[in-house]
C-alpha cells in the first residue's frame, strides 16, 4: 500500500491510496483519480518529504510562495467526506469494535498489513497513540433523512 499526496489543477490537495506505484500510474492514465473537492481528473503527484535527499551541510531552500487555494464550500466538503466514507466502506476491511486491537497487531507485524476501518473508544485511541500506531479518525457526514 502506498499513499501519495496529490493535487488537482485547481490546487486542491488530497491523499490517494494505491496498492503500488504501478496501480497509481494505471488509474491516472485511465482518468480514474478525481479530486474529492472539484472532481477534476487533472491530477499531479506532489513530492513527498521522505523522498527528498539532501546533504547535511546543504541549507534547506525557502518554501516557494504559493497562493492559498480556495476553501471548499460546506456542501463541497460534505460531498467529499461522503465520497471518502464510500471509498473506505468499499476498499477497507470492517473490523468493527476490534479496530484498536487489529491496528496494533498490523503495526507490530503479527498479521498481514491491510486497510481496515472500525471503531475505537477514546481510551483505545489513547493507547494507539502511546504505542505510536498510525490511524485516522474520520468525521461522519451528516446525511439527509
Order of alpha helices (4+ residues) and beta strands (2+ residues): beta-beta-alpha-beta-alpha-beta-alpha-beta-alpha
